[in-house]
Amino acid sequence: MNFKKISHIILLGILFTVSCREDYETSIPSQDLSFSEDEIFLNTVFTDIPSSTYTLTVTNNENKDISIPSIFLEKGASSLYSIEVDGNQNNEEQYDDVLIRNNDFITIYVTITAENSVNSLYEDKIIFNLGNQTQEIKLSSVIENVELFRPDDDNTHYEITSDTTWDNTTSKIIYEGLLVKEGATLTIEKGTKVYFYTDSELVVEGGGELIINGTKDELVNFSGYRTEPQYDTIIGTWNKIGLEENAMAKINYAYIKGGTTALEVIKAEAELTNTQIYNSEQFGLYGENATIMASNLVVNHARRYGVFLNEGGYYDFIQCTLVNYWPYTSNEEVALYVSNTKSENGELTYGNLKANFKNSIIYSPESDGLRMFIDTENAGAILDFDTNLINEISGEINLSGAGFSNTIINQNPLLKEATNFSSNDLQLTVASPALNVGNITVANTVPKDLLDVNRTLSPDLGAYELE
């Protein structure tokens, strides 16, 4: 046998030996695993709607490959949670012999789908059986029982055709749209949560009415249906609450967040008290030849205008905080726009305007707090801006001229956390120029602030009275 044949035989023997052994030798862990999170809170989830997927990593800190004997949910097959280990779906109740290379990690994906239940806290654990010990990661979620409002195939909106009351025993989710028809009233009681699916809206038809009966301690909340903290900074996840011509709304203690236009009032009537509007993609409040009475109204963070009032109308705003601390670059970022005209497709339309703004803060740090366009030839305009803090950096409005009195001009109101998308805390600080300068006669018409604090002695400007 020549040398070449002997070499081939030896090589084949080596290959056969290698192929018959395990690629890697593993053992159970001799050290604790490291977790990216020791506890996961999956925020609020809704019955029968899967949650977002949460991820966590599990790290092997040893200089050797390890095999975890098993990973499973403590509640097993009955758990509302489901886990996926390193991208491997498993229909069994647990994952066995899970390999982690030396100084490497695996990823676990966690979701929850809640069944019908009362609002409650639901908990489980991911258990890691390491052979001679166990480790765990706690899972918890708040489950909200919800009612879904979805139009049938023949309609774009779910229709409310008779007087209807929503209470807080269940949360509400609107898919696509909900329409309050002529002659019907939708009443939403304190503590109710209303969620909008992507691009959905609530519209009140002419002759219909929306009544919101929140309280200081039990607001009526309107927001997108994703409640995870990262969605606090995402705007325009739903469309609007809209009042069509001749519709009416009485809104008390509502909290409206994340709409494209949070509240749209077109040739309709709205009374807004103790209401907060935040994080809007276009407008916080849009009025078109409308009648809007507002007190203790707070508006902040709109990409275009916090409050946009055009084509005339009647507006009476008392003790309001209208600011726009929009954090990103924009051509507008204005707190308040007022006009007796409307521009659409290059054409102007007109409407008589009467606008009263008293004891209020109207401010934008990067733009004008107030912008106006008043046509004196084609429509009337009566303005009464009495005792307000207003900034207007473009110099186009004479804040000391006709229609303006007792104005604090171009001063920072020094609010607490106005730039924070999540907290939107617009209370006054102790150094604010808006302290103790309000008109007492005006304040007596709205004697309590948004937090039910008395303001009749030395009233501050805006919706909040510093105690």
Buried (B, 14 or more C-beta within 10 A) or exposed (E): EEEEEEEEEEEEEEEEEEEEEEEEEBEEBEEEBEBBBEEBBBBBBBBEBEBBEBEBBBBBBBEBBBBBBBBBBBBEEEBBBBBBBBEEEBEEEBBEEBBBEEEEBBEBBBBBBBEEEEBEEBBBBBBBBBBEEEBBBBBBBBBBBBEBBBBEEEEEBBBBEEEEEBEBEBBBBBBBBBBBBBEBBBBBBBBBBBBBBEBBBBBBBBBBBBBBBBBEEBBBBBBBBBBBEEBBEBBBBBBBBBBBBBBBBBBBBBBBBBBBBBBBBBBBBBBBBBBBBBBBBBBBBBBBBBBBBBBBBBBBBBBBBBBBBBBBBBBBBBBBBBBBBBEEEBEBBBBBBBBBBBEEEEEBBBBBBBBBBBBBBBBBBBBBBBBBBBBEEEBBBEBEBBBBBBBBEEEEBEBEEEBBBEBBEEEBBBBBBBBBBEEBEBBBEEEBBBBEBBBEEBBEEBEBBBEEEEBEEEBBBBBBBBE
